[in-house]
């Protein structure tokens, strides 16, 4: 007997959950580097009476994602290899797990909109 599961209007994406091993980082600045490479960072420079604001791009600025919680986010399947490469660079200091999830049309649209 064969059972077909139809996913009308749903697409598979990947939920990524990670945890930092604080004791494994050489310093607080190295841990900050991990988060900056992943999320990017905002920088404010004050010169005399002027204020300059910059956003330094992180991986999740380039890869469309939906934030679920701190250290939990969803990416489209086509971006999974890029995420795996990033987490492998930090594998001695960060643990991560991936879970396939089904997204409805509105959630997929959010992922696609963030890419524009």
N, C-alpha and C positions, 0 to 999 in steps of 0.2 A: 504494500500500500504506500502510495506517495502522497505526501501532504505539501501543498503549496501555500506559502505564507505571502500574502499580498500586502505590500506596504504603500497603499495608495497615498500619494502625495508626500511620502516620507523619504528622507535620504539618510544614509549612515554618515556619522561624523565621529570624532574621537574626543572623549573627555580625558584630560590629562590632570593628574593630581601629583603634586611633588612636595617633598619635605627636605629641608636642609639639615645636614648633620653639622651643627654649629661647631662642635669640637674638631672637626676635620679641616675647617678653614684656618689658614695661617694667620689671618688678622680680620678685623672688622671691615677694613677696606676691601679685602678680597671678597668677602661676602656681599658687600655693596656692589662690587663689580659684577657678580653674578646677576643680581637683581636689575642693575642698569642695562646689562646686555639683553636681558629678557624683556623688561618693561620699558626701557628708556628712562630718561630723567629730565626734569625741568631745571634750568639753571637761570639764576637772576644775577645780573651784574649791575652794580650801581656805580656810576661815574658822575661825579659832581652832582648835578641836579637831575640827571637822566637815569632812567632805569631800562635796561635791556633784558628781554626775556627770550630764552632759547629752549627748544625742546631737542634733546639729543635722542635720536631714534634708537629703539630697541627692536628685538625680533618680533614682538607682538604688535609693533606699529606696522610692520611689513606683512605679517601673516594675519589675515582676518580671524578674529576670535570673539568668543562670547565669554565674559568673565562670570563664573558661577559663584566663587567665593575666593578668599585669599588663598593663593596657591592652587586654585582649581579653575580650569578654563576649557572651552571646547573649540576645536579647530576642525576645518573640513578635511576630509580624507586625503585630498590631493596635497595638503601641506604637512602631512604626518612625517614624511622623510626628513624634511627640514627641521622639524621639532626634535626628532630622534637624534639627528646629528648634533644639535645644540646640547641636549641632555647628556649625550655620551661624552662630550668634552668635560662635563662636570660630574661624571659618574662616581668619582671617589668622594665627592662632597655633598651630593644631592641624590636622593632616591626618588624615583617617579614610577607611577603606574598609569596604564592606559586602559580605557574601557570604551567599547563601541556603544554609541547611543543613536537613537533614531530621532531625527528632528522633523518637525512639521514644516510646511511651506513658509510660515512667518519667520520661524527661527533660521531657516536656510537663507531667507531674504536678508536677515540681519547680518549673517556672515558675508553675504555678497555685497551688501551696502558698505560694510566696513572696508571692503577692498577698493572701493571707488575713491 
